[in-house]
């Protein structure tokens, strides 16, 4: 098998795993009534509890960080906690397909933030991408309809904020890559601190999607529910990152990122078949606008191939 064939197959496999995340979250919320914050907390905790023992046994070097880096990882984890909470809330309130499309709007937000933080060029393609992202985000979330702000203000707000939250996570990932931090080290510590901060969020009274500390720590799930939660935490995230990192050894980063735009249609199809979710024509058109924005940014980047596998997560990832 050629290098390109291996790269394409592993990148598509990564997206296939990531695309199931929203479906799992929606299923757990609908069938077992687990609050969004509890879902975000247990996902972070289970991933951390799995990765730490694995690397203690296989490669302890990846767990070593300098004391001066703790603050960076704490901020990284805080942003991840916000992202997981907000996006899970969007999945529960808006549906898996809509929430997955909305997170792609991070492409436009990331381009703006990177202009000020990393002095990245903001050319015509990126400006167009920002406009397409914003318009698409409004269309997909139904934010243009006044009644949605009355009937589903939490869902609309979470949907709109999920792209901003993911752009923040992408920028921290970029900074970790710039510091030449191993991708697995970034992943481990961001999820460890992410679990700490999602627990802290449960202390905030009347937080949407939270039922307090007791329900967070003991979501009253049957054995089947716990099994689904464990599969959610481990399979889509770990296999997704593993395949994605592998693809980066064979493909340019821009190509791998662009292939990740297969995620929304995959999630939409899975949500349609498994959860009977449907998107309106306007929402589909908005989703296409967001995907067009992603393509504009990726084609402008035209990054050269590299054998490194940084955790510079594409603007399509599901966290």
Steps between C-alpha positions, in 0.01 A plus 500: 500500500636845407577771754209711375261206530611437858469870582153537351368180660631587846372861482154381394505238776576776754205706376273196507580447869464870585166521320340260750567727799186712463285190443628340822443819698148544365415135571621521862309822561178375341489145636666540839434869578865576576566874532740657245752604766510147643561361150788744448648420843494123461636516148798705622551282808479163321743608229746623766458184710577289193793693354699555820539127591570412136788744475628417848550147369614580146663843482533701820693770317172625352367572850791725598445874490704783648352677806488822300268339246224417750333838455488454122342154531254627761381770257494244221283273716269787594438577133441129430255482792308797358501345154378158617230653717373750243509257209329222699232751601457588130467131408231446765305817414549513120570142397818317401496601133440872559757524781765322292448739210508805727838416647648543151434874531818500710693534171396864465547585867844334507613704199407823680659405833817365333540834321545677834669223701738350244517780241362264235408653168131582457462490123189520280432125524500509881281810509252326270522191721414707807191641331390157375552353849295768672215485249498121506506493880193726517315287242580164662415615853179676385629809678328717236161394637389713797288219648810279536643751748184456706449125467859374488727780618741255668528284187551794263756662732689173552503436126638844419758483781622149415692628197666771708589247772654264247700778340647569845589133536657499151715801589625329816573191289695718259698652786578152637623401154710818480658403832576157347294320763421138415139464383422227754640708786272787397205263476560340841542819701226693324253226591631470858452871562180486294357250751603725790332806351180324393468385860553860612225614262254278689546727802349793308132533602234480226753431227310379187548128447613435855317340793769555762792303638302196615348432157835569336683237705212253504290532183287198595577307186418129450776265386404554136526876541847476656612275214383756244671779697829308511481428127426869434799610705751257358412395146414824309765712672798267534457314172421827327819667621709188438388469137523875444855520636593202280357671191720804563804280429378442145299809402549878512321651800272701271388183320428315825310800632296529182408130511360562847218700339341160441403501867175706484344294219607181677346618827185622323456160335561313827262731689235455229523119508552447873326799661248605233647853492432717195645830386295758308600629156620827654712310756653285225579813298661656809704185555626515141601864556702398807669214313581740215668726757712209623606420143595864432730513801661162430572577135657833598727329754648247253726364772791272398505139608667427830574181688412662831162443655414812701174526685398792281147364484310591184209736523275202449591289795262396753711522809 
